[in-house]
Amino acid sequence: MSSAPSLSKPLPTLPLGKDGPSIPAMGIGMMSLGHAYGSAGGDEERLAFLDAVYALGATHWDDADLYGDTETLLGKWFRANPDKRDDVFVTTKFGFAGQDASGAYIIRSDPEHIRAACAASLEKLQSGWIDLYYCHRVDGKTPIEETVKAMVELKNQGKIRHIGLSEVSASTLRRAYKVHPIAALQIEYSPWALEIESNGVLDACKELGVAVVAYSPLGRGFLTGTIKSPADVQGDFRGMLPRFQPENFDKNLTLVKRIEQLAAAKGVTTSQLVLAWLRRQWPQGIHLLPGTRSVNRVKENLAALYVELTDDEDRAIRAACQECVAIGTRYPEAMEYAQLGETPELEK
């Protein structure tokens, strides 16, 4: 199969939850254009990348105020292409409010911070609105009801159009939804991060009609087969993650090798097989957010939207996941706040 989809037809779309718009089924994660994965290049190179992905029809752009200068970068692109703003579905996130003296992130999901963060993002994006605004992480102190109420105010003011959450538990999602419909939950989901299938999160999304937006669907690049040793991720964010540590690395490669074999038999790349399999895990469809700085990688990933798996192929990948369970947690212990956040009950 060709690694590039036909540009003569639009990309497949998925609805954003029950009542949201239909958007490209695969988005572009902007974290790779920021600070987390080594040098991202200069403005000229990165703006050219945005030109290219726009031309490919990949117009679901996922950003966050945490991702270095990427909001400002998008703002520069929109200033240069003012007629294209309506074509791009822009998401961004709030929740990280700097670092303390020890270097640990300060998390805030209180109304005051939300209002200030939204204003700052709108200014950087050079846009009058944000299509989907996520709470990136909850702070564990602010009841989720207060967080969502503040986001509803922004929506009523026309500053944001849809409300999303990221990395919250099923119970937090249910509480949030009682305040206002949640359009999307962004959460890690991949063959080595299947926790949402057993911890109630996926069930809650199905019940409520919340779109599932899978970040790191390729295991932060690990499942592409291009990362061969811990040295390949030294100097970037992945170097601190347990699954990339030397004591776990080779064991985790076992899953990659299994997927590589299945991909070769299918005649697709490892990345394409993983992405095609994830899409198949939920009849409503999973929104995918692989991140990359390479236009060729974008083309390769988009081609996965056209890969159809048989039931036997689906089961073979599932078996590989069950037999080669990832070794190490998704985040280090110091970043416990980064996953499946809970908040205190709202005082009555």
MOZI-V685815 format. One record per pair of residues at least 6 apart in sequence whose ideal C-beta (glycine too) atoms are under 6 Angstrom apart, sorted by sequence separation. I is the first residue (numbers start at 1). GAP is how many residues later the second one is. D is the distance in whole Angstrom. If there is no record, write none. Layout:
# MOZI-V685815
I/GAP/D
I/GAP/D
This chain:
# MOZI-V685815
99/6/6
100/6/6
154/6/5
176/6/5
196/6/5
218/6/5
221/6/6
233/6/5
238/6/5
15/7/5
16/7/6
33/7/5
63/7/5
78/7/5
189/7/6
205/7/5
263/7/5
279/7/6
331/7/5
63/8/6
98/8/5
278/8/5
331/8/6
13/9/4
96/9/5
97/9/5
187/9/6
243/9/6
13/10/6
260/10/5
263/10/4
13/11/6
14/11/5
97/11/4
233/11/5
259/11/5
290/11/5
13/12/6
95/12/6
135/12/6
151/12/5
11/13/5
12/13/5
33/13/5
275/13/6
95/14/6
230/14/6
97/16/6
230/16/5
165/17/6
220/18/5
163/19/6
164/19/6
230/19/5
94/20/6
163/20/6
164/20/4
165/20/5
166/20/4
167/20/6
185/20/6
162/21/4
94/23/4
28/25/5
185/25/5
189/25/4
109/26/5
46/27/6
50/27/5
61/27/6
133/27/4
184/27/4
186/27/4
188/27/6
190/27/5
192/27/5
59/28/6
64/28/6
144/28/5
148/28/5
152/28/5
182/28/5
188/28/5
276/28/5
59/29/5
60/29/5
61/29/5
62/29/5
63/29/4
64/29/4
92/29/5
109/29/5
184/29/5
186/29/6
190/29/5
271/29/6
275/29/4
280/29/6
28/30/5
47/30/6
66/30/4
107/30/5
109/30/5
130/30/5
131/30/5
132/30/4
134/30/4
135/30/5
136/30/5
137/30/6
170/30/4
174/30/6
108/31/5
144/31/5
148/31/4
170/31/5
173/31/5
177/31/5
225/31/6
269/31/6
272/31/6
276/31/4
107/32/4
110/32/5
132/32/5
134/32/5
144/32/5
148/32/5
272/32/4
27/33/3
28/33/5
29/33/5
30/33/4
34/33/4
35/33/4
109/33/5
276/33/6
24/34/6
34/34/3
145/34/5
170/34/4
280/34/6
24/35/6
27/35/5
225/35/5
272/35/5
24/36/5
31/36/5
34/36/5
114/36/4
118/36/5
23/37/5
30/37/5
33/37/5
92/38/6
109/38/5
111/39/4
268/39/6
30/40/4
95/40/6
277/40/5
90/41/5
91/41/4
93/41/4
95/41/3
118/41/6
89/42/5
95/42/4
93/43/4
225/45/4
11/46/5
224/46/6
10/47/6
79/47/5
224/47/5
78/48/5
75/49/5
71/50/6
75/50/5
74/51/6
75/51/4
223/51/5
72/52/5
134/52/6
71/53/4
218/53/6
71/54/5
262/54/6
65/56/6
218/56/6
217/61/5
258/62/4
23/66/5
258/66/6
255/69/4
254/70/5
217/71/5
64/72/6
214/72/5
218/72/5
217/73/6
212/74/5
213/74/4
214/74/5
215/74/5
252/74/6
252/75/6
211/76/6
251/76/5
248/79/4
248/80/4
243/83/6
243/85/4
242/86/3
242/87/5
242/90/6
240/92/6
191/130/5
192/134/4
20/142/6
20/163/5
17/166/4
16/167/5
16/168/6
172/170/6
169/171/5
172/171/6
167/172/5
168/173/5
169/173/5
167/174/6
18/191/4
17/192/6
17/193/5
17/194/4
16/195/5
38/197/6
38/198/5
37/199/5
144/199/5
143/200/5
36/201/4
143/201/6
145/201/4
138/203/4
143/203/4
137/204/6
138/205/5
62/227/5
107/230/6
52/243/4
53/245/6
32/259/4
29/260/4
31/260/5
32/260/6
32/261/5
26/262/5
27/262/5
29/262/3
1/266/6
1/267/6
14/271/4
14/273/6
26/279/6
25/280/6
12/293/5
4/295/4
3/296/6
3/297/4
5/297/5
5/298/5
3/300/5
5/301/6
